[in-house]
Structures are given as structure tokens and as C-alpha cells.
């Protein structure tokens, strides 16, 4: 067998399954799931051979990505290795030049944050109402691409329906705390509001937070992140308390 053909076959055998979706002219979205990993920067290089194959001699560059880590924190699956799913956008050709960075947003004063809090509370109420009532187009419209990962309405709807199948119907939800940030390190300039909450559902309890963002004063807030942990209602008191201390804001 020629050396080049043997190397190619070996590479294909060693490569994990990569889903490939065309996203427009010379643009693709690659999805890979790898067991035993939590770090997307470790998994991303595994997509490079597929990207090079798609784009050929013109080259490629990676764009926006999202990832999810699935890991059991209770139940019979505890101890199984985590599973990381990475969704990476790829475009053929050289990377376009970066636009000049925007100026930092002015720091929010305590009084300004107090004035904005009712507006962000109203946005949070609207978002959760859309989620609870199954108005998926409305909830998706409030989320930035940083949160949707470029998901279509169909994909967003399927994700929300899967979440509802896990949690069951809502019983109660309470916002627990607002935390404000101006131009935090490692994030685009602007104002951020983190909204911690707790909720009770028919099948599981939930705690987590939303992050709302606006780049400049006067701009509309968009939802850019949601972090969630679920607590089954049949946990014993000690386990529930330990998980709440680790993952949830305590009320």
C-alpha cells in the first residue's frame, strides 16, 4: 500500500466522528463530541484536518464556537467520564482584518445600576415567560448569538423541548441577586448584569444565572449566557445541601 494512502487511512480511522453542515458559500459548521474532555481548546485541533479538507488550498480560519460539557453529578452515572460537544464555525480563505476595538463603556455607578435593575428584571421576566409558555421564537429573539450559537429556530425549539422533558412544568421561580459589571476582563466592552435565580419544577429543581449585556449606554440588553444546574427532588438532604453550596446561590 502506498505510504500516502496508508497515512490517510490511518488518519481517518483515528479521527472521531465530525458532523459537517454547510452554512453558506465557503462557510461550514463542524460538530464533534469527545468523551473524557472538558477543555474545548484541547478538542478544537481535532477539527483542523476536516477544515483543511473542506477549504483546500485557499486555507481556512475558525470563527465563533460554542461547547457543552455533560457530566453526571449524582445518580448511577457518577464516575463516568465527561463528554464535551464542540460546535465550531469555519470559513474558507484568510481571516479578515479585525475592526478597531471599541472604546470602553463608562463605568456604571451604583445609582445607575439601581435605575437599570427594574429594566433587566422586566427582561428576565419576559424571557422566562416566553420559555415557560413555549414561545420559542420570542425567547430566541431575546438571546444574542453568543448564547444561541447560531442555532436556527428549529434547533432552538428542539433544545427547549428537551429541557422541558427533563424538568417538567414550572412550579415557582425567584430571582435571588443582581450583580453588575462594567468592561470585565476577557469580555467585550460594555455593561453586564448577572441575574441569579432559583426555580422549582415538577421533576427537578433548578438554580443558575442569566447574563444580560449591552455594548454602550442606551443600547438594548441582549441575553448572552445562561448557566443552569438541576437538582432532582428525591435527593437526600445532605446531598442537596452539598450541591447547592457548590453550584447555587444560597437564599
Secondary structure as UniProt FT lines:
FT   HELIX           3..14
FT   STRAND          18..24
FT   TURN            25..26
FT   STRAND          27..35
FT   HELIX           40..44
FT   HELIX           45..47
FT   HELIX           48..55
FT   HELIX           56..58
FT   STRAND          60..70
FT   TURN            76..79
FT   STRAND          83..92
FT   HELIX           110..132
FT   TURN            133..134
FT   HELIX           136..141
FT   HELIX           145..148
FT   TURN            149..150
FT   HELIX           153..167
FT   STRAND          170..182
FT   TURN            185..186
FT   STRAND          191..201
FT   STRAND          204..214
FT   TURN            217..218
FT   STRAND          222..232
FT   TURN            233..234
FT   HELIX           237..247
//
